[in-house]
């Protein structure tokens, strides 16, 4: 029973990650990673951006002919701020690339890789036994490749779990679609769909 539940949980988590989208998870986890390990960098980045915006606004309001000394000083300040911001952006981008590689590897190991490892380790084990005679000659196929006769193998149980979860996902999408909501692929977010009457009303609206 423990093997049955473990394999189902792994397949469920894998499918859930696929539904939500790895890129969405990466953005969320990387934001937390920056807050924890790059707090000073993120703070400097925000501070620099606000300072650059203020200095640019003041630069635009300063005449280069009438107030050249002030204008030149502001220009140098803006240029230096942009250069410093570029360095910080490069540092964050490098950290993101490294984190993305580690995150993708860890995600694969904890989901797909772990499924392969458990399936191989318990390749000769029975997830559970079927009542005799229920599936007739198909019983041997459910034990494929190495499980005892009359049992369900790890590979077949994973396939069954994946199939059931995908069917459940389709049912959830259909239910949400019938209630006027759609699920965006790879993001896990929902968005309302305008009714037919609303669509016609918008189409018939004239711009005055």
C-alpha beads as a LAMMPS data file, in Angstrom:
LAMMPS data file: protein, C-alpha beads

208 atoms
207 bonds

1 atom types
1 bond types

-500.0 500.0 xlo xhi
-500.0 500.0 ylo yhi
-500.0 500.0 zlo zhi

Masses

1 110.0

Atoms # bond

1 1 1 0.000 0.000 0.000
2 1 1 2.881 2.360 0.711
3 1 1 4.343 1.717 -2.746
4 1 1 0.922 2.299 -4.326
5 1 1 0.465 5.661 -2.581
6 1 1 4.067 6.757 -3.203
7 1 1 3.869 6.132 -6.933
8 1 1 0.506 7.878 -7.192
9 1 1 1.831 10.905 -5.290
10 1 1 4.896 11.137 -7.550
11 1 1 2.803 10.935 -10.717
12 1 1 0.334 13.480 -9.327
13 1 1 3.080 15.970 -8.429
14 1 1 4.695 15.513 -11.861
15 1 1 1.420 16.185 -13.660
16 1 1 0.651 19.119 -11.359
17 1 1 4.007 20.716 -12.190
18 1 1 3.318 20.172 -15.889
19 1 1 -0.111 21.793 -15.520
20 1 1 1.088 24.808 -13.518
21 1 1 4.162 25.243 -15.740
22 1 1 7.821 24.951 -14.875
23 1 1 8.464 28.553 -15.877
24 1 1 5.823 29.787 -13.410
25 1 1 7.377 27.749 -10.602
26 1 1 10.840 28.954 -11.591
27 1 1 9.784 32.612 -11.394
28 1 1 8.152 32.109 -7.995
29 1 1 11.018 30.126 -6.434
30 1 1 13.694 32.402 -7.926
31 1 1 11.965 35.454 -6.426
32 1 1 12.185 33.777 -3.006
33 1 1 15.799 32.815 -3.706
34 1 1 16.676 36.455 -4.479
35 1 1 14.979 37.663 -1.302
36 1 1 16.940 35.187 0.826
37 1 1 20.404 35.034 -0.766
38 1 1 20.603 38.297 -2.769
39 1 1 18.838 40.696 -0.449
40 1 1 21.468 43.445 -0.728
41 1 1 21.653 43.116 -4.527
42 1 1 17.876 43.314 -4.913
43 1 1 17.755 46.324 -2.572
44 1 1 20.520 48.111 -4.495
45 1 1 18.742 47.335 -7.759
46 1 1 15.451 48.848 -6.588
47 1 1 17.207 51.873 -5.081
48 1 1 19.219 52.496 -8.248
49 1 1 16.124 52.290 -10.436
50 1 1 14.283 54.853 -8.341
51 1 1 17.329 57.163 -8.260
52 1 1 17.790 56.932 -12.030
53 1 1 14.137 57.785 -12.612
54 1 1 14.371 60.821 -10.312
55 1 1 17.623 62.031 -11.905
56 1 1 16.270 61.520 -15.420
57 1 1 13.177 63.522 -14.584
58 1 1 15.312 66.335 -13.178
59 1 1 17.649 66.111 -16.202
60 1 1 14.749 66.578 -18.595
61 1 1 13.641 69.634 -16.643
62 1 1 17.123 71.182 -16.744
63 1 1 18.215 73.318 -19.683
64 1 1 21.551 72.270 -21.197
65 1 1 22.179 75.869 -22.353
66 1 1 21.068 77.888 -19.332
67 1 1 22.204 75.450 -16.637
68 1 1 24.976 73.524 -18.329
69 1 1 26.993 72.745 -15.164
70 1 1 23.953 71.272 -13.408
71 1 1 22.864 69.480 -16.592
72 1 1 26.328 67.919 -17.092
73 1 1 26.455 66.777 -13.456
74 1 1 23.019 65.199 -13.717
75 1 1 24.018 63.555 -16.997
76 1 1 27.093 61.991 -15.429
77 1 1 25.021 60.825 -12.469
78 1 1 22.463 59.193 -14.765
79 1 1 25.155 57.527 -16.884
80 1 1 26.912 56.192 -13.795
81 1 1 23.621 54.934 -12.380
82 1 1 22.811 53.145 -15.634
83 1 1 26.260 51.537 -15.699
84 1 1 25.900 50.359 -12.089
85 1 1 22.403 49.055 -12.810
86 1 1 23.696 47.137 -15.812
87 1 1 26.310 45.448 -13.615
88 1 1 23.661 44.477 -11.064
89 1 1 21.372 43.207 -13.820
90 1 1 24.206 41.079 -15.194
91 1 1 24.853 39.668 -11.725
92 1 1 21.182 38.803 -11.267
93 1 1 21.002 37.304 -14.777
94 1 1 24.023 35.086 -14.063
95 1 1 22.465 33.985 -10.775
96 1 1 19.197 33.237 -12.581
97 1 1 20.912 31.110 -15.227
98 1 1 22.737 29.079 -12.594
99 1 1 19.602 28.751 -10.462
100 1 1 17.474 27.735 -13.451
101 1 1 19.844 24.881 -14.292
102 1 1 19.908 23.641 -10.686
103 1 1 16.146 24.046 -10.310
104 1 1 15.374 22.110 -13.505
105 1 1 17.763 19.327 -12.506
106 1 1 16.327 19.075 -8.983
107 1 1 12.782 19.102 -10.343
108 1 1 13.546 16.281 -12.787
109 1 1 15.315 14.198 -10.128
110 1 1 12.496 14.617 -7.592
111 1 1 9.743 13.724 -10.095
112 1 1 10.616 11.814 -13.281
113 1 1 13.982 10.546 -12.058
114 1 1 12.496 9.316 -8.780
115 1 1 9.724 7.527 -10.672
116 1 1 12.296 5.722 -12.826
117 1 1 14.405 4.830 -9.787
118 1 1 11.477 3.448 -7.768
119 1 1 10.107 1.622 -10.803
120 1 1 13.470 -0.037 -11.399
121 1 1 14.118 -0.850 -7.733
122 1 1 10.686 -2.429 -7.296
123 1 1 10.476 -3.848 -10.831
124 1 1 9.810 -7.356 -9.465
125 1 1 7.459 -6.216 -6.702
126 1 1 3.674 -6.231 -6.827
127 1 1 1.955 -2.905 -6.216
128 1 1 -1.191 -4.912 -5.423
129 1 1 -2.761 -8.210 -6.493
130 1 1 -5.847 -8.496 -8.659
131 1 1 -8.774 -10.782 -7.834
132 1 1 -8.340 -14.035 -9.797
133 1 1 -10.076 -14.115 -13.160
134 1 1 -11.046 -10.434 -13.304
135 1 1 -9.008 -9.585 -16.404
136 1 1 -8.552 -13.068 -17.877
137 1 1 -5.673 -13.248 -20.374
138 1 1 -4.830 -9.561 -19.844
139 1 1 -3.578 -10.298 -16.340
140 1 1 -0.066 -11.019 -17.616
141 1 1 0.057 -7.614 -19.335
142 1 1 -0.747 -5.786 -16.085
143 1 1 2.225 -7.551 -14.466
144 1 1 4.598 -6.469 -17.264
145 1 1 7.559 -6.604 -17.207
146 1 1 8.737 -8.444 -14.078
147 1 1 5.944 -8.383 -11.461
148 1 1 4.486 -11.695 -10.222
149 1 1 1.570 -13.184 -12.155
150 1 1 -1.779 -11.771 -11.058
151 1 1 -0.241 -8.532 -9.772
152 1 1 0.023 -4.966 -11.076
153 1 1 3.584 -3.813 -11.766
154 1 1 5.015 -0.382 -10.911
155 1 1 5.160 0.675 -14.562
156 1 1 1.540 -0.248 -15.247
157 1 1 0.379 1.449 -12.041
158 1 1 2.194 4.645 -13.029
159 1 1 0.556 4.539 -16.479
160 1 1 -2.872 4.043 -14.901
161 1 1 -2.337 6.903 -12.424
162 1 1 -1.163 9.242 -15.176
163 1 1 -4.158 8.366 -17.317
164 1 1 -6.659 8.927 -14.502
165 1 1 -5.070 12.265 -13.536
166 1 1 -5.156 13.485 -17.153
167 1 1 -8.815 12.496 -17.443
168 1 1 -9.504 14.375 -14.202
169 1 1 -7.698 17.418 -15.591
170 1 1 -9.833 17.345 -18.750
171 1 1 -13.007 17.063 -16.684
172 1 1 -11.912 20.044 -14.565
173 1 1 -11.211 22.071 -17.718
174 1 1 -14.612 21.188 -19.168
175 1 1 -16.388 22.126 -15.932
176 1 1 -14.581 25.474 -15.746
177 1 1 -15.196 26.119 -19.447
178 1 1 -18.918 25.421 -19.061
179 1 1 -19.042 27.896 -16.179
180 1 1 -17.368 30.609 -18.271
181 1 1 -13.731 30.152 -17.285
182 1 1 -10.747 28.855 -19.227
183 1 1 -7.466 27.416 -17.977
184 1 1 -4.341 28.858 -19.563
185 1 1 -1.923 26.110 -20.651
186 1 1 1.290 25.944 -18.651
187 1 1 0.320 28.678 -16.239
188 1 1 -2.470 27.174 -14.145
189 1 1 -4.324 30.519 -14.173
190 1 1 -7.951 31.031 -15.054
191 1 1 -9.529 33.743 -17.165
192 1 1 -13.211 34.545 -17.699
193 1 1 -14.672 33.978 -21.147
194 1 1 -17.256 36.542 -22.306
195 1 1 -20.669 35.127 -23.096
196 1 1 -22.011 35.092 -26.634
197 1 1 -24.342 37.979 -25.900
198 1 1 -21.517 40.052 -24.449
199 1 1 -19.375 39.327 -27.495
200 1 1 -22.124 40.469 -29.875
201 1 1 -22.751 43.565 -27.769
202 1 1 -19.062 44.503 -27.911
203 1 1 -18.915 43.825 -31.615
204 1 1 -21.908 46.058 -32.228
205 1 1 -20.630 48.938 -30.107
206 1 1 -19.636 51.949 -32.164
207 1 1 -16.804 54.250 -31.256
208 1 1 -18.058 57.791 -31.139

Bonds

1 1 1 2
2 1 2 3
3 1 3 4
4 1 4 5
5 1 5 6
6 1 6 7
7 1 7 8
8 1 8 9
9 1 9 10
10 1 10 11
11 1 11 12
12 1 12 13
13 1 13 14
14 1 14 15
15 1 15 16
16 1 16 17
17 1 17 18
18 1 18 19
19 1 19 20
20 1 20 21
21 1 21 22
22 1 22 23
23 1 23 24
24 1 24 25
25 1 25 26
26 1 26 27
27 1 27 28
28 1 28 29
29 1 29 30
30 1 30 31
31 1 31 32
32 1 32 33
33 1 33 34
34 1 34 35
35 1 35 36
36 1 36 37
37 1 37 38
38 1 38 39
39 1 39 40
40 1 40 41
41 1 41 42
42 1 42 43
43 1 43 44
44 1 44 45
45 1 45 46
46 1 46 47
47 1 47 48
48 1 48 49
49 1 49 50
50 1 50 51
51 1 51 52
52 1 52 53
53 1 53 54
54 1 54 55
55 1 55 56
56 1 56 57
57 1 57 58
58 1 58 59
59 1 59 60
60 1 60 61
61 1 61 62
62 1 62 63
63 1 63 64
64 1 64 65
65 1 65 66
66 1 66 67
67 1 67 68
68 1 68 69
69 1 69 70
70 1 70 71
71 1 71 72
72 1 72 73
73 1 73 74
74 1 74 75
75 1 75 76
76 1 76 77
77 1 77 78
78 1 78 79
79 1 79 80
80 1 80 81
81 1 81 82
82 1 82 83
83 1 83 84
84 1 84 85
85 1 85 86
86 1 86 87
87 1 87 88
88 1 88 89
89 1 89 90
90 1 90 91
91 1 91 92
92 1 92 93
93 1 93 94
94 1 94 95
95 1 95 96
96 1 96 97
97 1 97 98
98 1 98 99
99 1 99 100
100 1 100 101
101 1 101 102
102 1 102 103
103 1 103 104
104 1 104 105
105 1 105 106
106 1 106 107
107 1 107 108
108 1 108 109
109 1 109 110
110 1 110 111
111 1 111 112
112 1 112 113
113 1 113 114
114 1 114 115
115 1 115 116
116 1 116 117
117 1 117 118
118 1 118 119
119 1 119 120
120 1 120 121
121 1 121 122
122 1 122 123
123 1 123 124
124 1 124 125
125 1 125 126
126 1 126 127
127 1 127 128
128 1 128 129
129 1 129 130
130 1 130 131
131 1 131 132
132 1 132 133
133 1 133 134
134 1 134 135
135 1 135 136
136 1 136 137
137 1 137 138
138 1 138 139
139 1 139 140
140 1 140 141
141 1 141 142
142 1 142 143
143 1 143 144
144 1 144 145
145 1 145 146
146 1 146 147
147 1 147 148
148 1 148 149
149 1 149 150
150 1 150 151
151 1 151 152
152 1 152 153
153 1 153 154
154 1 154 155
155 1 155 156
156 1 156 157
157 1 157 158
158 1 158 159
159 1 159 160
160 1 160 161
161 1 161 162
162 1 162 163
163 1 163 164
164 1 164 165
165 1 165 166
166 1 166 167
167 1 167 168
168 1 168 169
169 1 169 170
170 1 170 171
171 1 171 172
172 1 172 173
173 1 173 174
174 1 174 175
175 1 175 176
176 1 176 177
177 1 177 178
178 1 178 179
179 1 179 180
180 1 180 181
181 1 181 182
182 1 182 183
183 1 183 184
184 1 184 185
185 1 185 186
186 1 186 187
187 1 187 188
188 1 188 189
189 1 189 190
190 1 190 191
191 1 191 192
192 1 192 193
193 1 193 194
194 1 194 195
195 1 195 196
196 1 196 197
197 1 197 198
198 1 198 199
199 1 199 200
200 1 200 201
201 1 201 202
202 1 202 203
203 1 203 204
204 1 204 205
205 1 205 206
206 1 206 207
207 1 207 208
